[in-house]
Amino acid sequence: MEPDFPFRTNPQLQALLHRLDLIKDCWDLLAGRKEHYLPRGEREPETAYLRRLEVALPSGFFRDALRTFAGMLASSHWRELPASLQTVLSDVDGRGTDLGVFLERADVLVLRDGATLIGVLPPEHLWPSEGDRQQALRNGDRLSLPRLVLLERRDVLDWHQSSPQSLPNAVRYRLPNPKRQQSTAQELERPEHPWLYGSVGLDGDGMALETSELVADPQAPSGWQLRRMSLQHYRGISQLPLIWYASDGAAFGEGDLPHLGLAHQYLNHFRCQSDYQELLYRTALPVGVRTGVIGPMGGGTSEPVVLGPNSVIDLPEGGSFQFVEIQARSLAEHRAWLESLDQGMRRDALIPSGAQGAPRTAMEISLAASQAYALLQSQAIQKASMFSSLLQHWCAITGEPLPETAGLQVSVSPLTPPVQPLPQVSEWIELFDKGVIGREELRQQLAAVMATVSSSTAQ
């Protein structure tokens, strides 16, 4: 069990954590959390419950839907980047991440959590002169240039603002502990906390960046003690190089969860699918029933029935033995409810295709496509604005001039349904010969085809 945060948690984040956890569970396909959303039934045997959990397989619909939108936003290209950023396009975070991949990850987090924090970390290696720094860059020293960092919304623990409308002047956050991820089985006997905790803030001279870790301490009430790992100070920085990238352009720390409704639909679909599979399992085989024999349910006793190719069942006069299939009428209701939930998920996800769903008219598809296109266009504007701020922070740290035409152009193609080809003249005549359409309808369709051809020729 993970210990409490060693710092104060912002009330806005605290109120949102439950919903963020729910959305992340849906994104992770409920890994290790299926029992939380599929509780054990009353008087249900443990073995039956464990089997039910094992066969309950969540779909990847929620994650695939968000990735689809993020892929549409990935159709972008940048213009005239600063020279130092251009040299590290394939390693913008010091971990070998390409700039395009970094931006796509940011889009996914924004679509999933409603917002994410992007930071531009100053160079870790500081040099006494510009000549020494240039020499280090020529030698391929990546830590002599800024690095980009991407933080999930749940990992931005607290922040301080001089006023509600101002940018923050101090932020606390957490990062995954690389020691915990790289520990072997023997090293895990000495527990490593899964997180590192950092804080960044402005003072009179610039910006201070501190990183701390939690070490095991049996005498501490929580079993952990906070220990500083590093403290760096950067002069000349008057604004924190942090960008709050939100789906709706919200202020720092704020932002609605755009797909919370879709996550609830996903969980309802998962539960209903599990119930449907359990009904199928319970009603898949017929049940042997004997009449004229008093058994345990009738107040008497009877030997268990053994069925085989060479076995014989002796029954009293008037008795009978037959297999009876359970009439599970609720199966049809569950199947219809599953189809309804599937259509609801696709409607909430604004997927403009009718594949695996109920047939829809071209008008309904076009309306859904237009709505999705409007949302993507709004998100594209937010992404371009975020990238401009990122370049400003980068150049402020490196001291490079910001090119006038530098920026990001995000192009979102209209999500219109493909035009269905009209039947040819020969196909209409064939339909008439087979009696599918009448003579009058054939005349109208042929006239429409001729009008289309004439219009295309005139253009």
C-alpha positions as a printed Julia matrix, in Angstrom:
459×3 Matrix{Float64}:
   0.0     0.0     0.0
   1.45    3.34   -1.03
   1.96    5.81    1.89
   0.32    9.21    1.99
   1.89   12.14    0.17
   4.59   13.76    2.33
   3.32   17.18    1.22
   0.02   18.97    1.27
  -2.2    18.03   -1.67
  -4.05   20.82   -3.43
  -7.81   20.68   -2.68
  -8.65   20.81   -6.4
  -6.55   17.7    -7.04
  -7.86   15.96   -3.93
 -11.45   16.41   -5.1
 -10.57   15.05   -8.53
  -8.4    12.04   -7.59
 -11.26    9.53   -7.48
 -12.38   10.38  -11.01
  -8.79   10.44  -12.28
  -8.26    6.96  -10.82
 -11.43    5.72  -12.49
 -10.34    7.02  -15.89
  -6.82    5.6   -15.5
  -8.29    2.2   -14.59
 -10.29    2.24  -17.82
  -7.16    3.21  -19.74
  -5.2     0.34  -18.13
  -7.96   -2.18  -19.01
  -8.78   -2.51  -15.27
  -5.46   -4.3   -14.68
  -5.42   -5.5   -11.06
  -8.65   -3.62  -10.36
 -11.34   -5.89  -11.78
 -12.49   -6.97   -8.33
 -13.08   -3.29   -7.46
 -15.58   -2.83  -10.3
 -16.93   -6.4   -10.21
 -17.56   -7.15   -6.52
 -18.35  -10.57   -5.14
 -22.03  -11.41   -5.0
 -23.93  -12.25   -1.85
 -23.34  -15.92   -0.88
 -21.29  -16.39   -4.03
 -18.63  -19.11   -3.47
 -15.09  -17.8    -3.62
 -14.06  -20.3    -6.3
 -16.97  -19.22   -8.52
 -16.11  -15.53   -7.96
 -12.45  -16.06   -8.84
 -13.46  -17.9   -12.01
 -15.84  -15.08  -12.9
 -13.05  -12.52  -12.42
 -10.68  -14.55  -14.56
 -13.01  -14.8   -17.55
 -14.13  -11.14  -17.34
 -12.09   -9.5   -20.1
 -12.4    -5.7   -20.49
 -12.33   -4.4   -24.04
  -9.86   -1.83  -25.32
 -12.55    0.52  -26.58
 -11.84    3.4   -24.19
  -8.11    3.43  -24.85
  -8.52    2.96  -28.61
 -11.01    5.84  -28.83
  -8.61    8.29  -27.13
  -5.7     7.08  -29.23
  -7.76    7.68  -32.35
  -8.31   11.33  -31.43
  -4.66   11.75  -30.42
  -3.64   10.31  -33.78
  -5.77   12.89  -35.56
  -4.05   15.68  -33.61
  -0.66   14.2   -34.52
  -1.08   15.46  -38.1
   1.07   18.52  -37.41
   4.44   19.95  -38.35
   6.65   22.55  -36.74
   8.32   25.51  -38.44
  11.8    27.01  -37.92
  12.74   25.64  -34.51
  15.59   27.08  -32.41
  18.94   25.6   -33.4
  19.53   23.89  -30.04
  16.12   22.2   -30.12
  16.69   21.16  -33.71
  19.81   19.25  -32.67
  17.92   17.16  -30.09
  14.68   16.47  -31.95
  15.15   12.74  -31.41
  15.9    13.16  -27.69
  13.9    16.05  -26.24
  13.64   14.61  -22.7
  17.1    13.09  -22.29
  15.59    9.61  -22.58
  15.57    9.21  -26.33
  12.02   10.46  -26.96
  11.29   12.1   -30.31
   9.54   15.48  -30.26
   6.56   14.15  -32.23
   6.15   11.21  -29.86
   6.42   13.55  -26.86
   3.65   15.79  -28.21
   1.43   12.81  -28.96
   1.85   11.53  -25.39
   0.83   14.97  -24.16
  -2.29   14.86  -26.36
  -3.26   11.46  -24.96
  -2.92   12.68  -21.36
  -4.98   15.8   -22.11
  -7.74   13.75  -23.73
  -7.69   11.25  -20.87
  -7.21   13.46  -17.78
  -8.34   16.84  -19.1
  -4.9    18.41  -18.62
  -1.2    17.69  -18.22
   1.86   19.67  -17.13
   4.75   20.22  -19.54
   8.0    21.52  -18.14
  11.21   22.8   -19.71
  13.99   21.83  -17.32
  17.16   23.99  -17.42
  20.45   22.24  -18.25
  21.68   19.96  -15.49
  25.31   20.68  -16.32
  26.3    24.3   -15.71
  29.58   25.73  -17.01
  31.65   28.75  -15.93
  31.73   30.24  -19.43
  29.86   30.09  -22.71
  32.95   28.65  -24.38
  32.99   25.69  -22.01
  29.29   25.1   -22.67
  29.76   25.19  -26.44
  32.64   22.74  -26.15
  30.46   20.4   -24.11
  27.73   20.63  -26.73
  30.21   19.8   -29.48
  31.2    16.74  -27.44
  27.57   15.61  -27.38
  26.76   16.46  -23.76
  22.96   16.22  -23.71
  22.69   17.52  -20.12
  24.1    20.88  -21.19
  20.79   21.64  -22.97
  17.25   21.92  -21.6
  15.02   18.87  -21.34
  11.28   18.49  -21.68
   9.32   16.7   -18.97
   5.71   15.5   -19.04
   3.74   15.07  -15.81
   0.35   13.44  -15.42
  -2.29   15.56  -13.75
  -2.39   13.32  -10.66
   1.36   13.82  -10.18
   1.12   17.64   -9.84
   0.5    17.58   -6.11
   0.31   21.24   -5.13
   0.94   24.75   -6.41
   0.93   28.3    -5.13
  -0.34   31.4    -6.93
  -0.2    35.0    -5.81
  -3.71   35.45   -7.23
  -6.26   33.11   -8.85
  -5.57   34.61  -12.29
  -1.76   34.56  -12.06
   0.7    31.85  -13.01
   2.07   29.71  -10.16
   5.3    30.71   -8.46
   5.83   27.32   -6.76
   4.84   23.77   -7.75
   5.3    20.41   -6.02
   5.17   17.19   -8.01
   6.27   13.57   -8.03
   8.21   11.42  -10.49
   8.63    7.62  -10.79
  11.66    6.42   -8.84
  14.12    4.82  -11.3
  15.73    2.85   -8.43
  12.4     1.1    -7.78
  11.93    0.25  -11.45
  15.48   -1.13  -11.85
  15.66   -3.04   -8.55
  16.23   -6.78   -8.61
  14.42   -9.29   -6.42
  17.26   -9.31   -3.87
  17.4    -5.51   -3.71
  13.65   -5.3    -3.07
  14.29   -6.69    0.4
  15.4    -3.11    1.14
  12.22   -1.29    0.11
  12.49    1.6    -2.34
   9.66    4.1    -2.43
   8.01    4.17   -5.88
   8.16    7.97   -6.17
  10.62   10.83   -6.07
   9.27   14.22   -4.97
  10.31   17.51   -6.51
   9.57   21.16   -5.99
  10.28   24.18   -8.17
   9.78   27.78   -7.12
  10.81   31.36   -7.75
  12.79   33.52   -5.36
  14.41   36.93   -5.6
  17.31   35.75   -7.78
  15.78   33.11  -10.01
  14.43   29.56   -9.73
  15.22   26.79   -7.24
  14.76   23.13   -8.22
  14.81   20.53   -5.43
  14.46   16.74   -5.59
  13.82   14.5    -2.56
  13.27   10.82   -1.9
  11.57    8.81    0.82
  13.82    6.34    2.63
  12.64    3.6     4.95
  12.62    4.64    8.61
  11.0     2.24   11.11
  10.88    4.97   13.75
   8.86    7.38   11.6
   5.05    7.2    11.98
   4.59    6.49    8.27
   7.66    4.24    8.0
   9.37    6.69    5.63
  11.54    9.75    6.03
  12.02   12.53    3.47
  15.64   13.11    2.38
  16.92   15.73   -0.05
  18.77   14.36   -3.07
  19.69   17.54   -4.94
  19.12   21.29   -4.92
  19.93   23.47   -7.92
  19.51   27.2    -8.39
  19.17   28.97  -11.74
  19.61   32.72  -11.89
  17.82   35.04  -14.27
  14.55   33.04  -14.51
  11.56   35.21  -13.67
   8.78   32.8   -14.71
   8.49   29.07  -14.04
   9.1    27.18  -17.31
   5.88   25.18  -16.87
   2.91   24.94  -19.22
  -0.55   23.78  -18.13
  -1.85   22.06  -21.27
  -5.62   21.69  -20.78
  -8.33   20.42  -23.12
 -10.49   23.53  -22.71
  -7.84   26.2   -22.09
  -8.55   26.19  -18.36
  -6.42   27.99  -15.79
  -3.57   26.26  -13.99
  -4.75   23.21  -12.03
  -8.21   23.27  -13.61
  -9.87   21.55  -16.55
 -12.86   19.29  -17.14
 -12.52   15.58  -17.82
 -13.73   15.38  -21.43
 -14.34   11.61  -21.51
 -15.61   10.87  -18.0
 -19.01    9.88  -19.37
 -17.37    7.48  -21.81
 -15.45    5.89  -18.91
 -18.7     5.25  -17.01
 -20.24    3.75  -20.14
 -17.16    1.54  -20.46
 -17.54    0.25  -16.89
 -21.25   -0.43  -17.38
 -20.41   -2.37  -20.51
 -17.77   -4.38  -18.63
 -20.2    -5.36  -15.85
 -22.99   -6.25  -18.24
 -20.62   -8.29  -20.39
 -19.51  -10.2   -17.29
 -23.11  -10.92  -16.27
 -23.89  -12.05  -19.8
 -20.91  -14.44  -19.85
 -21.93  -15.84  -16.46
 -25.48  -16.49  -17.69
 -24.13  -18.24  -20.76
 -21.89  -20.39  -18.55
 -24.75  -21.31  -16.22
 -27.27  -22.1   -18.96
 -25.04  -23.6   -21.63
 -25.73  -27.27  -20.67
 -29.11  -28.93  -20.11
 -29.95  -30.33  -16.67
 -31.02  -33.92  -16.04
 -34.39  -34.13  -14.29
 -36.08  -37.26  -12.88
 -39.77  -37.34  -12.09
 -41.4   -39.84   -9.74
 -38.31  -40.05   -7.5
 -38.15  -38.32   -4.12
 -34.82  -36.55   -3.87
 -33.2   -34.09   -1.48
 -35.38  -31.22   -2.69
 -38.51  -33.31   -2.03
 -37.57  -34.14    1.53
 -36.18  -37.63    0.88
 -32.83  -39.08   -0.08
 -31.61  -40.5    -3.37
 -28.36  -41.74   -4.75
 -26.48  -39.44   -7.15
 -27.08  -40.19  -10.81
 -24.07  -41.53  -12.72
 -24.41  -41.17  -16.46
 -22.37  -43.18  -18.93
 -22.78  -45.36  -22.04
 -23.16  -48.54  -19.94
 -25.14  -47.19  -16.98
 -28.83  -47.85  -16.33
 -31.25  -45.72  -14.33
 -34.03  -47.64  -12.55
 -37.14  -45.55  -11.95
 -40.44  -46.44  -10.28
 -43.59  -46.92  -12.3
 -44.74  -43.63  -13.78
 -41.28  -42.08  -13.38
 -39.32  -40.55  -16.22
 -35.87  -39.1   -16.91
 -35.11  -36.34  -19.37
 -32.79  -33.41  -19.97
 -34.36  -30.01  -19.53
 -32.83  -26.79  -20.86
 -32.98  -23.78  -18.57
 -35.15  -21.06  -20.07
 -32.84  -18.08  -19.57
 -35.07  -15.34  -20.91
 -32.8   -12.69  -19.4
 -30.11  -13.62  -21.94
 -31.99  -11.76  -24.66
 -32.42   -8.75  -22.37
 -28.71   -8.73  -21.53
 -27.8    -9.02  -25.21
 -30.04   -6.07  -26.09
 -28.62   -4.02  -23.2
 -25.08   -4.79  -24.34
 -25.91   -3.56  -27.83
 -27.42   -0.39  -26.37
 -24.32    0.24  -24.26
 -22.09   -0.34  -27.28
 -24.03    2.25  -29.28
 -23.92    4.66  -26.35
 -20.14    4.34  -26.05
 -19.69    5.05  -29.74
 -22.0     8.03  -29.5
 -20.12    9.43  -26.48
 -16.79    8.81  -28.22
 -18.1    10.65  -31.32
 -16.85    7.9   -33.6
 -18.33    8.75  -37.0
 -18.48    5.18  -38.29
 -21.35    2.76  -37.95
 -19.11   -0.32  -37.86
 -20.32   -2.92  -35.34
 -23.12   -0.59  -34.33
 -26.66    0.17  -35.33
 -27.14    1.44  -38.89
 -27.29    5.23  -39.08
 -28.25    7.62  -41.78
 -25.72    9.76  -43.62
 -27.13   12.84  -41.84
 -26.54   11.31  -38.38
 -23.0    10.32  -39.33
 -22.31   13.81  -40.7
 -23.6    15.48  -37.52
 -21.43   13.26  -35.32
 -18.45   13.9   -37.58
 -19.01   17.67  -37.44
 -19.18   17.61  -33.65
 -15.96   15.59  -33.42
 -14.29   17.92  -35.92
 -15.23   20.99  -33.87
 -13.77   19.46  -30.7
 -10.58   18.49  -32.49
 -10.23   21.96  -33.97
 -10.5    23.48  -30.49
  -7.9    21.04  -29.2
  -5.62   21.86  -32.15
  -5.72   25.56  -31.19
  -4.78   24.68  -27.6
  -1.91   22.51  -28.85
  -0.49   25.25  -31.1
  -0.66   27.74  -28.22
   1.07   25.29  -25.87
   3.89   24.73  -28.36
   4.46   28.47  -28.75
   4.83   28.8   -24.97
   7.2    25.83  -24.95
   9.47   27.52  -27.52
   9.46   30.76  -25.53
  10.58   28.98  -22.36
  13.23   27.04  -24.29
  14.75   30.18  -25.82
  14.58   32.04  -22.5
  16.73   29.31  -20.93
  19.21   28.91  -23.81
  19.41   32.63  -24.62
  18.66   32.02  -28.3
  16.46   34.42  -30.28
  13.03   32.99  -31.01
  12.46   32.82  -34.8
   9.51   34.93  -35.88
   7.88   32.09  -37.85
   8.58   29.4   -35.24
   5.53   27.43  -34.14
   3.37   24.39  -34.7
   0.75   23.98  -37.4
  -1.92   21.4   -36.55
  -4.15   20.27  -39.4
  -7.31   18.33  -38.68
  -9.11   16.84  -41.67
 -12.92   17.06  -41.66
 -14.41   13.77  -40.5
 -16.95   13.3   -43.28
 -18.34    9.89  -44.26
 -17.11    8.47  -47.56
 -19.37    9.09  -50.55
 -21.2     5.93  -51.48
 -21.04    5.19  -55.24
 -24.37    5.3   -57.02
 -25.53    2.21  -58.93
 -24.69    2.24  -62.61
 -27.28    2.13  -65.41
 -26.69   -1.58  -65.96
 -27.28   -2.28  -62.25
 -30.61   -0.41  -62.28
 -31.71   -2.38  -65.32
 -30.7    -5.62  -63.61
 -32.77   -4.69  -60.55
 -35.74   -4.01  -62.84
 -35.32   -7.37  -64.62
 -35.31   -9.18  -61.27
 -38.49   -7.4   -60.2
 -36.86   -5.53  -57.31
 -37.95   -2.1   -58.61
 -40.84   -1.08  -60.84
 -40.86    0.63  -64.24
 -41.64    4.08  -62.83
 -38.8     3.92  -60.29
 -36.44    2.75  -63.03
 -37.31    5.84  -65.1
 -36.68    8.16  -62.12
 -33.34    6.56  -61.28
 -32.13    6.63  -64.88
 -33.1    10.3   -65.11
 -31.15   11.03  -61.92
 -28.08    9.23  -63.29
 -28.26   11.21  -66.57
 -28.58   14.49  -64.62
 -25.5    13.65  -62.55
 -23.5    12.82  -65.66
 -24.6    16.05  -67.38
 -23.63   18.12  -64.33
 -20.18   16.51  -64.16
 -19.62   17.12  -67.91
 -20.58   20.79  -67.59
 -18.04   21.35  -64.82
